[in-house]
Amino acid sequence: MSHWIAQRASEQVTADLGTATGPLAGLRLAVKNNVDVAGFPTTAACPAYAPEPAAADAVAVARLKAAGATVVGVTNLDQFATGLVGQRSPYGGVRDARRPAYVSGGSSSGSAVAVALGEADIAIGTDPAGSGRVPAAFQGIVGIKPTLGTVSTAGVVPACPSWDAVTIFARDLDTADAAMAAMAGGPGTRPWPADAPLAAPTAARVAIPAELPAMAPGWAAAFAGAADRLRDGGCVVEPVPFETFLQAAKLLYEGALVAERHAAVGEFIDAHRDLVDPTVGAIIGAAGSVRAGDFVRDTIRLQELRVSSLAQLDGFDALLVPTAPCHPTIAEVATEPVAVNSRVGTYTNFCNLFDLCAVAVPSGTVDGAQFGVTVLARPFHDAVALDLARRVSVPAESVAGPSAAPPLPPPEMPWPAHAGATAVPLLVVGAHLRGQPLEHELVTRGARWAGPVKTAASYELRALPTTQAKPGLVRTGSGGSPIEGELWQLPVAALGSFLAALPAPMNLGPVELDDGRWVTGFGCAADAAATGTDITAYGSWRSWLAG
């Protein structure tokens, strides 16, 4: 199927798998061949581009290997990551894992197919315009496209330097989440803001396009089904005008912004046109004639479209779109290579131009084709996109062989918490518990529920005489008991606003848990506690409410 460019010897892979340690130990890693892997030429699907092996791993590869992943080989791609179809390569076009007459999707074609077939458990792709989302959709797997700059691009052949992103493929969200946790962050990456949310609200508000152009028969209905799944899960889903998003998507290749392609690899292509795929050469070669004034004009226009488009998302937590509007055949791409490719990118090209993060997941089938959707969110709202993707995903029927590793267990925290998003553990024992009246004060600040806990056996719980029924937690010298509560992870910046809004007599301070940890938790003023009713014997606020 031409999805591999080169593979390591099976005995070497087996030996490394047997000695690997770390959170990703036992997982086989495939790497798109525009990303450096020591010992393999980084061809970007053009053998003349890099005839010598790379001397060192790209940072993204090195971080995954350090976490225990084992490289099994390097994968085919649309040459110089220019395409969404997987057919522009001298190593051969990559076919769909299920339907060989159809394209794999690209440009990260080989990586997606290797995961779909179970020949790799995780795979690196790149995605300036959809290359890590479209093949995920066509192959019925997960593709995470993080906020720009949160994964190092050192050691990656650039495609569009301003919008390049390193991505992860996996067959399930938990494995993809764990791989992102290992790959993202580190020196030279974009710092996370202190208010980056760690979870999506239960009743999240999700926008969908008011119009769905270019959709194949039955695909709009499949998308409506995905939106209904979010509604059934408690989300509010509403349409928004989408024309400015579509206009921005066209700017990437139909306007002057395509000059980014020439800036990346144009000098090589201009000197080696006879060694380059004709479609790729035509696109990147023409980009070299873009006038500076036109590039500035389209850059200004892009900013205008970004402002107007994101204004449509005010009040929404995320945007749900079809990942692609159709799944073309290889014959259709051969007949109209540029037009078909452009149609495939209808719902992906604007993403990086607007600095959005994205999670692509399978969402059913239409007439034998895998159908996928993508959850997009604002920069650094990657945890929000991940949560909502879990709610809308419909796992595809696997075509992986018996060698595929089982999914990893769900992580305690989403990958941004390992990549630089900071949080403060907050103990709640009363009205901020899940399902209680003030839970929304945490949820709207991006807090993530981290499970039930108990305090050390040195606390009393008192029902306070306040308008909003709530308890006060008091540390005692003797005679206390363990009090049941919950731990939430609250973004660092959100803690300040939460504390500022906290009404008397409540306060926050250190609380000891039964496992010896000290965390920030709720307390109350001593005079208020003295007038409250001692309900320690109930063991928890919920038990007292139940009477």
Secondary structure, 3 states (H helix, E strand, C coil): CCCEEEECCHHHHHHHHHHCCCCCCCCEEEEECCECCECCECCCCCHHHCCCEECCCCHHHHHHHHCCCEEEEEECCCHHHCCCCCCCCCCCCCECCCCCCEECCCCCHHHHHHHHCCCCCEEEEECCCCCCCHHHHHHCCEEEECCCCCCCCCCECCCCCCCCCEEEEECCHHHHHHHHHHHCCCCCCCCCCCCCCCCCCCCCEEEEECCCCCCCCCHHHHHHHHHHHHHHCCCEEEEECCHHHHHHHHHHHHCHHHHHHHHHHHHHHHHCHHHCCHHHHHHHHHHCCCCHHHHHHHHHHHHHHHHHHHHHCCCCCEEEEECCCCCCEHHHHHHCHHHHHHHHCCCCCHHHHCCCEEEEEEEEEECCEEEEEEEEECCCCHHHHHHHHHHHCECCCCCCCCCCCCCCCCCCCCCHHHHCCCEEEEEECCCCCCCCCCCHHHHCCCCEEEEEEEECCCEEEEECCCCCCCEEEEECCCCCECCEEEEEEEEHHHHHHHHHCCCCCEEEEEEEECCCCEEEEEEECHHHHHHCEECHHHCCHHHHHHC
